[in-house]
């Protein structure tokens, strides 16, 4: 124990003449100093006490006289007001117009301003006197409530009923002191709202009230703790049942309270709640956040119940540092065993104390979680974070860290179920944590530890990538589970394009596996109380994991080679799987972005400008950048397939479209063949059609319906352009039989697209127009020369008659004169 500090004596030169005369008169010798000092000290102490009493009496007398003076001043003020009105009326009647206007225009506003100043001074004096009287009453009440020995305030010793009887005046004085403090706070809140310039008065009153609270709060807490000890709190912790996996109930002293014990504890609990409520109001006013409702699950009275339990549990926690599951089991056991008694006994007392939006169950569960969170942060996670910096122990730390997170997620769900015992029927199967209960989570330790949050996200990302790599080693992960079959039929039902499941998207198993891991990562941080830490975790772990999967898709595409020699269509199937995977992931990310919690994070992210995105990306979509990237990959890969199909068709049909003699030779044989002879497809066109039909069949079987719809339409458009540009621009001299052969070949081409639509020729406008012109001139013109003009406004197919030799600027005039269709 440190020796008491002895105040230094003043210097001789600093003493006033009066002080020097006082000391000289009473202490002439050294013996006088030894003998007279105790008596003089006692006399001075008594004199100071008498002077303090006289000062308090004088203050009360002044307050009474001030109130009396104020009451009299009201009558005088009324009389003066009436006299002023009469004088004004008299002046309006007697004084001339010029003097009256001068008085109204100049002197009257000055008089009103002076009266307003006098009124403000009077109001200030009234407020000061009122606060002085209230603070004096508060000091008297607190002095009476805390003057007796410890334990008398709430009668902690129940063996003597007279003690409980004697403590009733002290309880009344304490409640009276609470009332005085609330009245003072009401006055101060009114000053903050309407007279904010009185800041010095606010500081003075807050200083005096803080001194009073500094005396009152420790006394109330000490009495409350003494009561808990007398009740047998905390109960004994039976940890042996935890280690043996046997869960048994613990006796609850709160439920066992009877008679005077229950009454005295109730008084102490309500007083502590009232004191906390007062402190909260003072903090809100001082922080200037009046009007904002902030919910806090922490209650001082609940914390006093949990505090002695925490000291006992920490002893067992230290033994279980390598077996954290026992820590979670012990905390859950104690929380569960006492929660019913806490709710039944303490919730009515909270309601009696008029604490709005306070739940005994949530405060109890939150306090127990804070015990575990504090220990884990101090002894477990801090040690793991330090060990992670060592290269040789990273793997072990990752395993331990992930095991702890698994325990935390499971523990949070179990604790949440305790809070929602009454509404558990509505929460069966629900994995989300809504409303106020989101704050009940051990993950709160990451809110104030951004370095740990980054480390956690990094560990989760590494573990997720490791799982994905292990799954990718099996080539069956890219298998498309096509349960719909390869049937090619006309389906006009729009539902076939409303895709939701993996089977409907025809996506490989690896896509569903990736989304499952990503969603599990999102769910692991759902109970984190704050929005920004959850946002940072998802951006650092989930989004980076998704981009890693995108790189896997891109790498698999680069390893896919398109070759005409590849007869088994492996490249097409592989690319279909990639497109389906991208489409399925894109749809799920869009669905996740519509989730309420993710929308909340996106709004907070937009407000803070933490994540800068391109202007072209939708700012309302959380995964907008990822969705845009997947859409670009799908488009590029579809274009690769379309280009591959068109190039191969061009190679196989090049001789057909370049062979002019093919149609001219038939001109000589036309007279020998009957008019009704059925023509077959040209031999040099059959292979191209057969390969095209086979490729579309493979794509129909393996590609999702939405992308296949875009693909076959694009292929049809490309074929239409290719055949028109290559065949018609060569200025073929079509014979009558050549026209029939060309029509037969085109009908065979249309037939390949028949399973996908009812009228496939509608998707070949250039070929259709060419056939129309050929049929129009089949009987009237022996030879038909067809020319293809291209311009800014599209393609014009014209028959001969010299039009092909006209300049472009004369074509429209020529056609209008002859009424030809363009």
ZAMARGU-4260 file (C-alpha; in steps of 0.2 Angstrom, whole numbers, plus 5000, padded with zeros to 4 digits):
<rodrens>
0) 5000/5000/5000 | 5007/5017/4995 | 5010/5030/5009 | 4997/5044/5009 | 5003/5060/5000
5) 5007/5074/5012 | 5003/5091/5005 | 5017/5103/5004 | 5017/5118/5016 | 5015/5135/5009
10) 5030/5147/5008 | 5033/5160/5022 | 5031/5174/5010 | 5015/5167/5003 | 5006/5169/5020
15) 4994/5184/5022 | 4995/5195/5037 | 4979/5188/5044 | 4985/5170/5042 | 5002/5175/5050
20) 4993/5183/5065 | 4982/5168/5067 | 4997/5156/5068 | 5007/5167/5079 | 4993/5169/5091
25) 4990/5150/5093 | 5007/5142/5091 | 5020/5152/5101 | 5031/5137/5105 | 5034/5119/5099
30) 5024/5112/5113 | 5009/5122/5108 | 5010/5114/5090 | 5010/5097/5098 | 4996/5099/5111
35) 4984/5111/5102 | 4984/5105/5084 | 4971/5090/5087 | 4959/5102/5096 | 4961/5116/5084
40) 4958/5104/5069 | 4942/5097/5077 | 4936/5115/5081 | 4939/5120/5063 | 4931/5105/5056
45) 4915/5108/5067 | 4916/5126/5061 | 4917/5122/5043 | 4902/5109/5045 | 4892/5123/5053
50) 4896/5135/5040 | 4891/5122/5026 | 4874/5120/5035 | 4872/5138/5036 | 4876/5140/5018
55) 4864/5126/5013 | 4850/5134/5024 | 4854/5151/5016 | 4853/5143/4999 | 4836/5136/5003
60) 4830/5153/5010 | 4836/5162/4995 | 4826/5149/4984 | 4810/5152/4994 | 4812/5171/4994
65) 4816/5170/4975 | 4800/5160/4972 | 4790/5172/4982 | 4798/5187/4973 | 4794/5178/4956
70) 4776/5176/4961 | 4774/5194/4966 | 4783/5199/4950 | 4770/5191/4940 | 4757/5202/4947
75) 4768/5218/4945 | 4771/5213/4927 | 4753/5212/4924 | 4750/5228/4931 | 4764/5236/4921
80) 4757/5228/4906 | 4740/5236/4909 | 4748/5253/4912 | 4758/5252/4896 | 4742/5248/4886
85) 4733/5263/4894 | 4748/5275/4891 | 4748/5269/4873 | 4730/5272/4871 | 4732/5289/4879
90) 4746/5294/4868 | 4737/5289/4852 | 4723/5301/4857 | 4733/5316/4864 | 4749/5316/4854
95) 4750/5324/4837 | 4752/5312/4821 | 4770/5316/4818 | 4776/5312/4836 | 4765/5296/4836
100) 4772/5290/4820 | 4790/5293/4826 | 4786/5283/4842 | 4779/5269/4833 | 4793/5268/4820
105) 4808/5271/4830 | 4806/5270/4849 | 4793/5256/4850 | 4804/5243/4842 | 4818/5248/4854
110) 4807/5246/4868 | 4801/5229/4863 | 4819/5223/4861 | 4823/5229/4878 | 4808/5221/4885
115) 4813/5204/4876 | 4830/5206/4884 | 4823/5208/4901 | 4811/5193/4898 | 4826/5182/4893
120) 4836/5188/4909 | 4821/5184/4920 | 4819/5167/4912 | 4837/5163/4914 | 4836/5168/4932
125) 4821/5157/4935 | 4829/5142/4927 | 4845/5144/4937 | 4835/5145/4953 | 4825/5130/4948
130) 4840/5120/4944 | 4849/5126/4960 | 4834/5120/4971 | 4833/5103/4962 | 4851/5100/4963
135) 4851/5104/4982 | 4836/5092/4984 | 4846/5079/4975 | 4861/5081/4985 | 4851/5080/5001
140) 4843/5064/4995 | 4859/5056/4989 | 4867/5060/5006 | 4853/5052/5016 | 4853/5037/5004
145) 4872/5034/5006 | 4876/5040/5023 | 4872/5023/5032 | 4883/5007/5032 | 4885/4996/5017
150) 4871/4984/5015 | 4857/4995/5023 | 4851/5002/5006 | 4842/4987/5000 | 4843/4976/5016
155) 4855/4962/5010 | 4855/4954/5026 | 4837/4946/5027 | 4839/4937/5044 | 4833/4953/5053
160) 4817/4960/5047 | 4820/4976/5056 | 4834/4980/5044 | 4822/4978/5029 | 4810/4990/5038
165) 4824/5003/5042 | 4830/5002/5024 | 4813/5008/5017 | 4817/5026/5020 | 4834/5024/5011
170) 4825/5016/4996 | 4813/5030/4995 | 4827/5043/4996 | 4836/5033/4982 | 4820/5033/4971
175) 4818/5052/4976 | 4835/5055/4970 | 4832/5046/4953 | 4816/5057/4951 | 4826/5073/4955
180) 4839/5068/4942 | 4826/5065/4929 | 4818/5082/4932 | 4835/5090/4930 | 4838/5081/4914
185) 4821/5087/4907 | 4826/5105/4911 | 4843/5102/4902 | 4835/5094/4887 | 4823/5109/4886
190) 4838/5121/4887 | 4847/5111/4873 | 4832/5112/4862 | 4827/5130/4865 | 4841/5139/4873
195) 4857/5132/4866 | 4867/5148/4870 | 4866/5143/4888 | 4881/5132/4886 | 4890/5137/4902
200) 4875/5133/4913 | 4874/5116/4905 | 4892/5113/4909 | 4890/5119/4927 | 4875/5108/4930
205) 4883/5092/4921 | 4898/5094/4932 | 4888/5094/4948 | 4877/5080/4943 | 4892/5070/4937
210) 4900/5071/4955 | 4883/5065/4962 | 4883/5050/4950 | 4901/5047/4954 | 4895/5044/4972
215) 4878/5036/4969 | 4882/5023/4955 | 4896/5014/4965 | 4885/5013/4980 | 4871/5006/4970
220) 4882/4993/4962 | 4890/4988/4978 | 4873/4985/4986 | 4867/4975/4971 | 4882/4964/4971
225) 4880/4961/4990 | 4862/4956/4986 | 4868/4943/4973 | 4880/4936/4985 | 4867/4934/4998
230) 4856/4925/4985 | 4869/4912/4981 | 4874/4919/4964 | 4883/4913/4954 | 4879/4895/4955
235) 4892/4881/4954 | 4897/4877/4936 | 4896/4858/4933 | 4909/4857/4920 | 4911/4838/4922
240) 4895/4835/4913 | 4901/4846/4898 | 4917/4836/4896 | 4907/4819/4897 | 4894/4826/4884
245) 4881/4825/4897 | 4870/4841/4898 | 4860/4843/4915 | 4851/4858/4922 | 4858/4870/4934
250) 4848/4877/4949 | 4843/4896/4946 | 4844/4906/4962 | 4833/4920/4953 | 4819/4908/4952
255) 4821/4902/4970 | 4820/4919/4978 | 4805/4922/4990 | 4798/4935/5001 | 4809/4949/5007
260) 4823/4943/4996 | 4813/4944/4980 | 4806/4961/4985 | 4823/4968/4989 | 4831/4962/4974
265) 4817/4969/4963 | 4820/4986/4971 | 4839/4985/4968 | 4836/4979/4950 | 4824/4993/4946
270) 4835/5006/4954 | 4850/5000/4943 | 4839/5000/4927 | 4833/5018/4931 | 4851/5024/4934
275) 4856/5016/4917 | 4841/5024/4909 | 4846/5041/4916 | 4864/5039/4911 | 4859/5034/4893
280) 4848/5050/4892 | 4862/5061/4898 | 4874/5053/4885 | 4862/5056/4871 | 4860/5074/4876
285) 4878/5077/4877 | 4881/5069/4860 | 4868/5079/4853 | 4858/5064/4846 | 4841/5068/4852
290) 4828/5060/4842 | 4838/5045/4836 | 4833/5028/4843 | 4848/5017/4846 | 4845/5000/4852
295) 4857/4992/4865 | 4855/4975/4872 | 4867/4979/4886 | 4859/4981/4904 | 4870/4984/4919
300) 4859/4973/4930 | 4861/4958/4918 | 4880/4962/4917 | 4881/4961/4936 | 4873/4943/4934
305) 4886/4938/4921 | 4901/4946/4928 | 4904/4933/4942 | 4900/4919/4930 | 4913/4925/4918
310) 4927/4924/4931 | 4923/4906/4935 | 4921/4901/4916 | 4938/4909/4912 | 4946/4896/4923
315) 4939/4882/4913 | 4942/4891/4896 | 4960/4891/4900 | 4960/4872/4902 | 4951/4870/4885
320) 4962/4881/4874 | 4965/4866/4863 | 4947/4860/4864 | 4936/4875/4860 | 4920/4865/4857
325) 4919/4863/4876 | 4919/4882/4878 | 4905/4884/4867 | 4895/4870/4875 | 4898/4877/4892
330) 4892/4895/4887 | 4877/4887/4878 | 4872/4876/4893 | 4873/4891/4906 | 4863/4902/4894
335) 4850/4889/4891 | 4848/4884/4909 | 4845/4902/4915 | 4836/4910/4901 | 4819/4905/4906
340) 4821/4911/4924 | 4829/4927/4917 | 4814/4930/4906 | 4801/4926/4919 | 4809/4936/4934
345) 4818/4950/4926 | 4807/4955/4911 | 4793/4961/4922 | 4806/4972/4932 | 4812/4979/4915
350) 4795/4983/4911 | 4792/4991/4928 | 4807/5002/4925 | 4799/5008/4909 | 4815/5003/4898
355) 4808/5003/4880 | 4814/4990/4868 | 4824/4981/4881 | 4823/4962/4882 | 4829/4952/4896
360) 4832/4937/4885 | 4842/4946/4872 | 4852/4955/4885 | 4856/4939/4894 | 4861/4930/4878
365) 4871/4945/4872 | 4881/4946/4889 | 4885/4928/4888 | 4891/4929/4870 | 4902/4944/4875
370) 4911/4933/4888 | 4915/4920/4875 | 4920/4934/4862 | 4931/4942/4874 | 4940/4927/4878
375) 4942/4921/4860 | 4948/4938/4855 | 4961/4939/4869 | 4967/4921/4870 | 4963/4912/4854
380) 4962/4923/4839 | 4976/4934/4844 | 4988/4919/4846 | 4982/4912/4829 | 4985/4928/4820
385) 5003/4929/4827 | 5006/4911/4822 | 5000/4914/4805 | 5015/4925/4801 | 5026/4910/4803
390) 5027/4900/4787 | 5029/4883/4795 | 5013/4885/4805 | 5001/4892/4792 | 4992/4876/4788
395) 4989/4872/4806 | 4983/4889/4809 | 4971/4889/4794 | 4964/4872/4801 | 4961/4879/4818
400) 4954/4896/4812 | 4941/4887/4801 | 4936/4875/4815 | 4933/4890/4826 | 4923/4898/4813
405) 4912/4883/4811 | 4909/4882/4829 | 4905/4900/4830 | 4892/4899/4816 | 4884/4884/4824
410) 4884/4892/4841 | 4876/4908/4834 | 4862/4898/4827 | 4859/4889/4843 | 4860/4905/4853
415) 4848/4913/4841 | 4836/4899/4843 | 4836/4903/4862 | 4831/4921/4859 | 4817/4916/4847
420) 4810/4902/4858 | 4793/4909/4856 | 4793/4912/4837 | 4804/4896/4833 | 4789/4889/4823
425) 4791/4903/4811 | 4810/4902/4809 | 4812/4883/4806 | 4824/4881/4792 | 4828/4900/4791
430) 4847/4903/4790 | 4845/4922/4791 | 4847/4933/4806 | 4835/4948/4805 | 4832/4964/4815
435) 4840/4967/4832 | 4845/4949/4835 | 4859/4951/4821 | 4870/4959/4835 | 4869/4942/4845
440) 4885/4934/4837 | 4902/4930/4842 | 4908/4937/4825 | 4907/4954/4833 | 4925/4952/4837
445) 4929/4955/4819 | 4920/4972/4819 | 4934/4981/4829 | 4948/4970/4821 | 4950/4974/4803
450) 4966/4965/4802 | 4958/4949/4808 | 4944/4951/4796 | 4956/4952/4781 | 4965/4937/4788
455) 4949/4927/4790 | 4943/4932/4772 | 4961/4926/4765 | 4960/4910/4774 | 4942/4906/4768
460) 4947/4911/4750 | 4962/4899/4751 | 4951/4885/4758 | 4938/4888/4745 | 4950/4888/4730
465) 4958/4872/4737 | 4941/4863/4737 | 4938/4869/4720 | 4954/4863/4713 | 4951/4846/4721
470) 4934/4845/4712 | 4942/4850/4696 | 4954/4835/4696 | 4939/4824/4691 | 4934/4827/4673
475) 4916/4822/4678 | 4914/4838/4686 | 4911/4846/4669 | 4898/4833/4664 | 4881/4840/4658
480) 4867/4831/4667 | 4854/4833/4653 | 4838/4826/4659 | 4827/4834/4646 | 4835/4823/4632
485) 4840/4828/4614 | 4823/4828/4607 | 4821/4841/4593 | 4804/4847/4592 | 4794/4863/4590
490) 4791/4870/4607 | 4781/4887/4607 | 4780/4887/4626 | 4789/4902/4633 | 4792/4893/4649
495) 4807/4883/4641 | 4816/4900/4642 | 4813/4903/4660 | 4828/4894/4667 | 4831/4893/4686
500) 4839/4876/4691 | 4856/4869/4685 | 4847/4855/4675 | 4837/4868/4666 | 4853/4878/4662
505) 4861/4861/4657 | 4876/4868/4667 | 4890/4856/4673 | 4891/4850/4691 | 4906/4861/4694
510) 4896/4877/4692 | 4883/4872/4706 | 4898/4867/4717 | 4906/4884/4715 | 4890/4893/4719
515) 4887/4882/4734 | 4904/4886/4741 | 4901/4905/4737 | 4884/4905/4746 | 4891/4896/4761
520) 4904/4910/4763 | 4890/4923/4762 | 4881/4914/4776 | 4896/4912/4787 | 4896/4931/4789
525) 4878/4934/4790 | 4877/4936/4809 | 4891/4949/4809 | 4883/4964/4818 | 4890/4978/4807
530) 4886/4981/4788 | 4903/4986/4782 | 4913/4972/4789 | 4901/4960/4781 | 4903/4969/4765
535) 4922/4969/4766 | 4922/4950/4769 | 4911/4946/4754 | 4921/4957/4743 | 4938/4950/4749
540) 4932/4931/4750 | 4916/4928/4740 | 4919/4940/4725 | 4938/4935/4723 | 4933/4916/4723
545) 4920/4920/4709 | 4934/4928/4699 | 4945/4913/4702 | 4931/4902/4695 | 4930/4914/4680
550) 4948/4911/4677 | 4946/4893/4677 | 4932/4894/4664 | 4943/4905/4653 | 4958/4893/4654
555) 4947/4879/4649 | 4941/4888/4634 | 4959/4892/4629 | 4963/4873/4630 | 4948/4870/4618
560) 4954/4868/4600 | 4941/4869/4585 | 4947/4859/4571 | 4937/4852/4556 | 4946/4835/4559
565) 4937/4834/4576 | 4923/4823/4571 | 4916/4819/4588 | 4911/4837/4592 | 4921/4837/4608
570) 4925/4855/4606 | 4907/4860/4604 | 4902/4850/4619 | 4915/4858/4630 | 4911/4875/4625
575) 4893/4872/4628 | 4897/4867/4645 | 4907/4883/4648 | 4893/4894/4641 | 4880/4885/4652
580) 4891/4887/4667 | 4893/4905/4664 | 4874/4908/4661 | 4869/4898/4677 | 4881/4908/4688
585) 4875/4924/4680 | 4857/4920/4684 | 4861/4915/4702 | 4872/4931/4705 | 4857/4941/4699
590) 4846/4932/4711 | 4858/4935/4725 | 4859/4953/4721 | 4840/4955/4724 | 4842/4948/4742
595) 4837/4961/4755 | 4853/4959/4765 | 4864/4961/4750 | 4854/4976/4744 | 4857/4984/4761
600) 4875/4981/4759 | 4875/4988/4741 | 4866/5004/4747 | 4879/5007/4760 | 4893/5004/4748
605) 4886/5016/4736 | 4884/5029/4750 | 4902/5027/4755 | 4910/5025/4738 | 4921/5011/4744
610) 4920/5001/4728 | 4922/5011/4712 | 4914/5003/4697 | 4913/5008/4678 | 4899/5019/4674
615) 4892/5006/4662 | 4889/4994/4676 | 4872/4995/4686 | 4876/5003/4702 | 4861/4995/4711
620) 4867/4977/4708 | 4880/4971/4720 | 4887/4958/4708 | 4886/4970/4693 | 4904/4969/4688
625) 4904/4950/4689 | 4888/4948/4679 | 4894/4960/4666 | 4910/4949/4664 | 4900/4933/4663
630) 4889/4941/4650 | 4904/4946/4639 | 4912/4928/4641 | 4895/4920/4635 | 4894/4932/4620
635) 4912/4929/4615 | 4910/4910/4616 | 4894/4910/4607 | 4902/4920/4593 | 4916/4907/4593
640) 4904/4893/4590 | 4894/4903/4576 | 4911/4908/4567 | 4916/4890/4568 | 4900/4883/4561
645) 4900/4896/4547 | 4918/4894/4542 | 4916/4875/4541 | 4900/4877/4531 | 4909/4889/4519
650) 4923/4877/4517 | 4911/4862/4513 | 4900/4872/4501 | 4912/4883/4492 | 4912/4872/4476
655) 4893/4873/4476 | 4892/4891/4477 | 4906/4894/4465 | 4901/4881/4452 | 4891/4891/4438
660) 4892/4877/4426 | 4881/4866/4438 | 4866/4876/4434 | 4870/4879/4415 | 4872/4861/4411
665) 4855/4857/4417 | 4849/4870/4404 | 4853/4857/4390 | 4844/4843/4399 | 4829/4852/4403
670) 4819/4846/4388 | 4823/4828/4391 | 4817/4828/4409 | 4798/4828/4413 | 4791/4843/4421
675) 4786/4834/4436 | 4802/4826/4440 | 4807/4827/4459 | 4824/4834/4461 | 4837/4829/4474
680) 4849/4840/4483 | 4865/4844/4474 | 4879/4832/4478 | 4891/4845/4482 | 4879/4853/4494
685) 4874/4837/4504 | 4889/4836/4515 | 4888/4854/4521 | 4870/4852/4525 | 4873/4835/4534
690) 4887/4843/4545 | 4877/4858/4549 | 4862/4847/4554 | 4874/4837/4565 | 4881/4852/4573
695) 4865/4860/4577 | 4859/4843/4584 | 4874/4843/4596 | 4871/4861/4601 | 4853/4858/4604
700) 4857/4844/4616 | 4870/4852/4626 | 4867/4871/4625 | 4854/4879/4636 | 4838/4885/4627
705) 4840/4903/4629 | 4858/4904/4621 | 4853/4891/4608 | 4839/4902/4602 | 4851/4916/4599
710) 4864/4904/4592 | 4853/4896/4578 | 4846/4913/4573 | 4863/4920/4571 | 4869/4905/4561
715) 4853/4907/4550 | 4857/4925/4547 | 4875/4921/4543 | 4871/4907/4531 | 4858/4919/4522
720) 4871/4932/4520 | 4884/4920/4514 | 4874/4911/4501 | 4867/4927/4495 | 4884/4936/4493
725) 4893/4921/4485 | 4879/4914/4474 | 4870/4929/4468 | 4884/4941/4465 | 4892/4929/4453
730) 4879/4934/4440 | 4873/4916/4438 | 4863/4912/4422 | 4849/4902/4429 | 4840/4890/4418
735) 4822/4884/4422 | 4829/4868/4429 | 4843/4877/4438 | 4830/4888/4447 | 4821/4872/4452
740) 4838/4864/4458 | 4842/4880/4468 | 4825/4880/4476 | 4827/4862/4481 | 4844/4865/4489
745) 4837/4880/4499 | 4822/4870/4504 | 4834/4857/4511 | 4843/4871/4520 | 4827/4877/4528
750) 4822/4860/4533 | 4837/4859/4545 | 4830/4873/4555 | 4812/4866/4554 | 4813/4859/4572
755) 4817/4876/4580 | 4803/4886/4572 | 4787/4884/4562 | 4793/4895/4547 | 4812/4894/4545
760) 4812/4903/4528 | 4807/4919/4538 | 4825/4919/4545 | 4833/4919/4527 | 4826/4935/4520
765) 4839/4937/4506 | 4837/4919/4500 | 4818/4920/4501 | 4818/4936/4490 | 4830/4928/4478
770) 4818/4913/4476 | 4804/4924/4474 | 4812/4934/4460 | 4817/4917/4452 | 4799/4910/4453
775) 4792/4927/4445 | 4804/4925/4430 | 4804/4906/4429 | 4791/4906/4415 | 4793/4923/4407
780) 4812/4925/4405 | 4823/4911/4398 | 4839/4916/4407 | 4839/4927/4423 | 4854/4937/4428
785) 4853/4941/4447 | 4864/4955/4455 | 4866/4959/4473 | 4868/4977/4478 | 4874/4982/4495
790) 4872/4999/4502 | 4869/5008/4519 | 4851/5004/4518 | 4854/4985/4517 | 4853/4972/4502
795) 4844/4974/4486 | 4841/4958/4475 | 4836/4963/4457 | 4833/4953/4441 | 4842/4957/4425
800) 4835/4968/4411 | 4851/4978/4411 | 4849/4984/4429 | 4865/4976/4435 | 4875/4988/4424
805) 4866/5003/4430 | 4876/5015/4442 | 4869/5015/4460 | 4862/5032/4459 | 4851/5027/4445
810) 4844/5011/4452 | 4830/5018/4462 | 4823/5029/4448 | 4823/5014/4436 | 4814/5003/4449
815) 4801/5016/4452 | 4797/5018/4434 | 4794/4999/4432 | 4786/4996/4449 | 4799/4983/4454
820) 4801/4978/4472 | 4817/4983/4482
</rodrens>
